[in-house]
C-alpha cells in the first residue's frame, strides 16, 4: 500500500483493514507451520517422499507472503499513530 492510499482512507477503514490483515496473517502463519510440520514428519518417517516434497515447497512459498503482510500492517500502524498524535 502506498502512503497516499493510506492517507485517503478514514481511520475506521484503516482499523478494519488492520484487523482483517491480522486475521489473515495469523491464519496463514498457522497453516504454513502446520503444512511444514506435516511435511517434515512425512519426509522423516514415511517411505514415499514424492508427495511430501511438493507440499514443502508450497508451505515455504506461502510463507513468503508473510513479510509483505507484516510490512503492510506496520505501515497502517504508523499511519494510525501519526493520526493519533495530530
C-alpha positions as CSV (number, residue, x, y, z in Angstrom):
1,X,0.0,0.0,0.0
2,X,1.2,3.4,-0.8
3,X,1.2,6.2,1.8
4,X,-1.1,8.3,-0.3
5,X,-3.6,5.5,-0.4
6,X,-3.4,5.2,3.4
7,X,-3.8,9.0,3.8
8,X,-7.0,9.0,1.8
9,X,-8.7,6.3,3.9
10,X,-10.6,7.1,7.1
11,X,-9.3,5.9,10.5
12,X,-12.2,3.4,10.7
13,X,-11.2,1.9,7.4
14,X,-7.6,1.6,8.4
15,X,-8.5,-0.1,11.7
16,X,-10.8,-2.5,9.8
17,X,-8.0,-3.2,7.3
18,X,-5.6,-3.8,10.1
19,X,-7.9,-6.3,11.9
20,X,-8.5,-8.2,8.6
21,X,-4.8,-8.3,7.9
22,X,-4.1,-9.6,11.4
23,X,-6.6,-12.4,11.0
24,X,-5.3,-13.3,7.5
25,X,-1.7,-13.3,8.7
26,X,-2.4,-15.4,11.8
27,X,-4.3,-17.9,9.8
28,X,-1.7,-18.1,7.1
29,X,1.0,-18.5,9.7
30,X,-0.8,-21.4,11.4
31,X,-1.4,-23.1,8.0
32,X,2.2,-22.7,7.0
33,X,3.5,-24.0,10.3
34,X,1.1,-27.0,10.1
35,X,2.0,-27.7,6.5
36,X,5.7,-27.6,7.1
37,X,5.5,-29.7,10.2
38,X,3.4,-32.4,8.5
39,X,5.8,-32.5,5.5
40,X,8.8,-32.6,7.8
41,X,7.2,-35.6,9.6
42,X,6.4,-37.2,6.3
43,X,9.9,-36.8,4.9
44,X,11.5,-38.2,8.0
45,X,9.2,-41.1,8.9
46,X,7.4,-42.1,5.7
47,X,8.9,-44.1,2.8
48,X,7.2,-42.3,-0.1
49,X,8.8,-38.8,-0.2
50,X,7.3,-37.9,-3.6
51,X,4.1,-36.4,-2.1
52,X,5.8,-34.5,0.7
53,X,8.4,-32.5,-1.3
54,X,5.8,-30.5,-3.3
55,X,3.9,-29.8,-0.1
56,X,7.1,-28.5,1.5
57,X,7.7,-26.1,-1.5
58,X,4.1,-24.9,-1.2
59,X,4.5,-24.2,2.5
60,X,7.7,-22.3,2.1
61,X,6.2,-20.3,-0.8
62,X,3.1,-19.4,1.2
63,X,5.5,-18.3,4.0
64,X,7.0,-15.8,1.6
65,X,3.7,-13.8,1.7
66,X,4.0,-13.1,5.4
67,X,6.8,-10.5,5.3
68,X,4.7,-8.4,2.9
69,X,1.7,-8.7,5.2
70,X,3.8,-7.6,8.2
71,X,5.2,-4.7,6.3
72,X,1.7,-3.5,5.3
73,X,0.5,-3.9,8.8
74,X,3.4,-1.8,10.0
75,X,2.6,1.0,7.5
76,X,-1.0,1.0,8.7
77,X,0.0,1.2,12.3
78,X,2.4,4.1,11.6
79,X,-0.4,6.0,9.8
80,X,-2.8,5.4,12.7
81,X,-0.2,6.6,15.2
82,X,0.5,9.7,13.1
83,X,-3.2,10.5,13.1
84,X,-3.4,9.9,16.8
85,X,-0.7,12.4,17.5
86,X,-2.3,15.2,15.5
